[in-house]
Amino acid sequence: MQHEPTWFFPRNALARDGWESVVDDTLEGWQHTGLRTGDLAAGALTLAAGDVERMVVPLSGDVRISWSGAGSSGEIDLEGRASVFAGPPDVAYLGVGSSATLTGSGRVAVAEAPATEVLDVQVLRKADIPVEIRGAGRSTRQVHNYGTPAGLHAQKLIVCEVITPAENWSSYPAHKHDEAIPGHESRLEEIYYFESEVSRGVSAPAEADPFGMFATYSSPAGQIDINALVRTGDIALVPYGYHGPAVAAPGYDLYYLNVMAGPDPERVWNISDDPASGWIRAEWATQDPDPRLPYTEETPKGSRR
């Protein structure tokens, strides 16, 4: 019987070198993207120089980056946020050949992609990051496109994050990007890093256990099957196949960070919907966006009793 790689990893399953999770090409079947997540309250985290471009994303709290590379060095202070449900943070791009030390008091994610082109350090401040409300009705979600081709100069790396309020669906309709069809579909590996919390304005008991749900299924490019409850710190890998939906359970909001890159020469996110569910996009024209969004720093958080 042919061995199938693992594509879903609970929190801490990929712990290494002081990081809570490390996704890179040491994982079976994985080539084009990487991700590190860690807690800076436990101490500084380091990034070694290499043939990789990176984006540093504060998940909670502020982050200081001490970096060197390409004949220069410096420090960058990123203003973070109370949590991933409090609007976008400052983010920073570090080019090929850069090393860095990260310090702070909160949690941080570092998105990665193997690359060869040496590009300058870039800093995107939270006030300049567009907040997109995508979809409508129960398919409304909030997207921060700070690492997409329209907002970031990079060779391979595509990064964004999505907030899905309780009872809503995102990564829907299910779609894929595993074939090279110019102008229609691109080949991209994708990482999903999840967090979940009690929904805005909701008071929950202490034993509340925030979660969402995430699914993938096969396409002609390969066999894959994820049907998982997802909680803070969990990671799903999508090397190919249809993926979605990501569903926020009643009472709990869902967040995910997406990291994408692939072998195609053009850095572009082109997708093909599953015909069985793609038709739903047309229905959004007759629906209003969810009035709970956008979530910002000022929006009241939920609580646990």
N, C-alpha and C positions, 0 to 999 in steps of 0.2 A: 504494500500500500504506500502511495506517495505521501511523503511528509509535507504538511502544510504549515507555513510560518505562522507565528502568533502576531495578531494585529491589534490587540487590545491589552493595555497594561494598567492595572490599578495603581494608585498613588504609592510611591516608594519602590515599586517593582523594578525601576530602572535607576536606582540610586547609585551614584559613583563619584568619587573624588570630592566629597563635600556637597555635591549637588543632589537635590531631591530626585530629579529625573534627568537622564541624558539620552537623547535619541541621536544616533549618528550611523555611519555606514558599517559599524561593527555589528549592527542588528541584521539578521538574515533577510535578504531580499530588499534592503534599503540602500539607496544610492544618492539621492539628489537634495535632501533636506535634512535639517537637524534642529534640535530644540534642547535647551537646558532650562530648568526651573530650580529655584533655590530660595532659602530664607537667609537674608543678610543679618538678621538678629543673632544668628549662630556664628557669625564671623564673615570676614571678607571672602569673596569668591573670585577665582582667577580664570582668565581666558588666554590660552596660549596662542601665539602667532601661528598662522598656517594659511593654506590656500582655501580660505573660507571668508565670505562676507557675512556680517552679522547685524542684527537690530536688537537693541536693548530696550525692553518694555517693562517699566515698573508695574507690578500687579497691585501692590499696596505700599504706601510709604514712598519716601524720596530715595533716589539713588545717585551716588557720586561715582563717576567713571574716571579712573586714572589710566590713560592710554598712551601707547607709543607705536609708531609704525611709519613706513615710507619716509624716513628721515626727519620726522617731527614727533612731538609729544604734547600732551596737555591734560587738562582736567575739565570734565563736563558735569554740571549739576543738573539733574533731571528732577523737575517737580512732579511728584507722583499723585496719588489719590488715596482716599480712605479705603477703597476697595475697587474691584473691577466693575462694580455697578455704579460708580460715581463719575461717569464720563471719561473721556480719553485723558491719558497722561502725556507729559513730554516723552519723546522717544529719541534715540540716537542710532545712527548707522555707522558702523566701523568697517572699513574696507579690508581687502585682502592684505595679509601680512601684519595686521595690527594685533598687539597683545593688550590686555587690560586687566585691571583689578577693580572689582565692584564692591562698594561699601554702602551701608545704610542701615535702616532699622526694620524694613518691611520685606516683602517678597518680590522677586524679579524673574522675568523670563528673558531668554536670549534665543532669538530665531536665527538659524544658520542655513547657508547653502554653499556647497563647494563652488568656487569661482576662480577665474584667472586674471580678470581685469582689475587693476588697482585704482580705486576711486577715493575721493576725498571723504573725510568725516562729514556727516550731515546731522544737524539737530533740528527736530520739528517740535515746536512748542504747542502745548495743548490748545491755546487760543486760536491757533492757525489750522487745526485739524478739523476738516468738515465732519459733521455728524449727519449721516444719511439714515433716513427712515425708509426702510425697504418693505415692499409688500403691503398688505391691507388686511383688515379683519383679524382673524386668528392666525394669519400668516405675517403679521407685522413684527419686525425686528429692527434693532438699532445697530448700525454698522459704522465702525471707525476705520477708514481706509488710509491709514498713515503709511502703509508700506506697499501700496499698489502702484502699478506703472504710472498712474496719473499724478501721484503725490511723492514718489521717491525715485531718485536716480540710482539704479542698481543693475547688476549684470544678470542675475538669475532670481534673486529673492523677491517673493511676493508675500506680504504679511497684512492681515487685517484682524479685527476682533468684532464679535457679535454679542449683543445682549438680547435675550429672548424673555419677555415677562411671563409670569405664571400662566399656564394653560395655552400658550401660543406655540406655534410650530415655526422652525427655521430650517435652513438647508433643505428647503422644500419649494418646488417639486424636487424629488430625487433627480440627481444629475450625475454626469461623469465627465472626466477630462483625461482620457487614456489613449486617444488616437490622434495622430497628426493629420488634421484636415484644415489646410490653410483657410483662414477667415471664418472658420466654423468651430473647430475644436482643437485644443492644445493638449500636449502630454505633460501632466503635472502630478508629482507625488503631493500628498497633503497630510499634514499633521493637525489633529484636533486636540487642544489642551482645554480641559473643562474646569469650571468652578460653578457652585450652586449655593444659593443663600435664601433665607426666608424672604418672601416677596415684600416689595415696598409697601409700607403702611399696614402690614399684617403683624399681629402679635401672636407668636407661637410658643408652645410649651418648651421647656428646657430639653426634652427628649426628642424634639424635632430633628429630622435627618434629611436635610435638603438633597434632592436628586433630580435628574432628568433622564431622558432616554435617547439613545442614538442607534441608528441602523445603517448597515451597508449590505449590498448584495451584488451578485456576479454580473459581469458583462462579458462580451466575447474576448476581452483582453485578459481575463483571469477570474478564478474562483475566489470569492470572499464572502464572509457571512459574519457580521457583527450585529447582535441584538442585545444591547447592554444597558443596565442602569448605570448612569455616570454621576460621579460626585467630584468634589473639589480635589484636584491633583491627578485625576485619571487622564489617560492619553489614549487616543485611537489613531491608528495609522491607516491611510487609504492609498495603497500603491496603484490601484486600478479599481474599476467597478463603479456601480451606482452608489451614491451615498446620500443619506437623508431618509427620513427627517431627523432633526434634533428637536426634542419636545420638552418643554418646561412643565413639570408636574404642577397641579393645583397647589397653591401656597408657597411655591418655590420658583425663584427666577433662575435662569440658566445663562451662563457665559461660556464662550469658547474663543480661544485664540487659534487662528489658522495660519499655518506656514506652508507655502507652496513653492516649488521649483521643479524644473524638468530638463530633459535633454534637447528640447527644440531650440533653434537659434534665436527665435523671437521670444521676448519676455512678455507674455500676454495670457490673460485668463479667459479662454473661450470654452464654453461648456455645451453639452448636449443633454437636454431633459429626457427623462424616461417618458416615452409617448403615453404611457398609462396614466401619468399624473401631470404632464406638462401643460395640459389644457387649462389647469386651474389658474394660471397666470392671468388669463383673460377675465376671470371672475373678479380680480382685484379692482378693475375699473369701476365696478358698481358698489364697492365697499369703501368705508372710511378707514383711515389708519387708526390703530389703537391709541386712544387719547392718553394712556399712561406714559407714552414715550414722547420726547426723549427723557432718559434718565440723565441727570446732571449731578454735580457736586452738591447742589442745594436740595435735591429731591429727598424727602424724608425716607429713611431706611426702615425696614421691618425690624422687629425685635423678638427676643425669646423671653418668655415669662419665667 
